[in-house]
Amino acid sequence: MSESIYDYDVRLRRYARIIEKLRNGDLALRFLSHLGALGLSTARVSKYASHLPELLRAVDFDLAKATREDVEKVVAWINSQPHREWTKHDKTHFEEADSIREI
């Protein structure tokens, strides 16, 4: 019921259109599909999708070939941003997911 009130499916499609145009966008979209397949709600996947454009713009390497050092640089960049702690937690939470390379 609440998902229809907030139009999470519409938001997710809008974020997907933005993401697909960015570097590593194809991998990011597969990651979002993977989250849906794991059973995350459309609302949760939409929240992750809302963070991806900013992250993808900050990433200057091929995510499929990312090293630990690459990921640590991105996490350090996230932690240096003027976001609230929970926003940083959300962003670093899916950055830590090693399953992105397995998708």
N, C-alpha and C positions, 0 to 999 in steps of 0.2 A: 504494500500500500504506500509506504513512505517513498519508495523508489520512484513511483509514478508522480508523486507530488514534486519531487526535486529533479525530475527528468534526467536521471543519471545515464540512461541509455543515449539520450541526445548529447549530453556532455561528453560521454565517452567517444561517440562518433566524431564530434568536433575536435577533440584532442587528437584522435587518430589521424584526421586530415592534416593537422599541423605536424604531427610527429613523422608521418610518412615522407615529408619533404626535407627532413633534417638528416644530417650524416648519422649513420647507425640507426636510422629510423626503422628499417625493416627488421632489425634485430629487436628493437624496442617494442615493436608491434607484436612480434612473436612472444616476447616476454609477457606482455599484457594478456595475450591469448592463453599462455601457460598459467597465469594467475587465475583466469576464469576456469580453466580446466581443473585446477586444484580445488575449486569450489568457493573461491572468494566471491563476495557479492559484487554486483555491478557497481554499487556505491564505492566499495573499497578499491576496485580496479580503476574506477574513474578518479579517485583521489590520487592513486599512484600516477595515472596518466597525466594529471594536472601538473605534477612535478617534473615529468620527463622532458618537456621542451627546454626548460632552463638547464637541466643537467646535460642534455645532449649538446646544447650550444657550448657548454663549458668543457666538454670532453674533446680533446684534440688528437685522439688515437682511435684505432679500430677496436671496438669493444670485443669482438670475437677473438682478438689476439692480446687482450689486456693482461698485463703482468700485475703482480701484487703491488708493485711500486706505482703503477698507473692508477690503480684503484685507491691506494692510499693518498695520492695527490688529489684525487677528486673528493675524497672524504675530508681531507684537510681544507679544501676550497669550500665545501659545504659548511664546515664548522666555522669558517671565517666570515660567513655571510651573516647579515643582520636579521636572521630569522629567529623566531621563538624556539626554544629547546625542543618542543614536540615536533615542530616542522623539521628540524634537523634530524630528529630521531626517525621520522618517516622516510626522509631521503636516504639516510645512511642504512636504514633497515633493508631496503631493496638493493642498495649498492653492494651489500655484503652477500647477497644471494649468489652463490657459486653456480646455481642451477642455470643461470642465464647462458652460460657457454654450452650447456647440455641441450638447449632447446633446438 
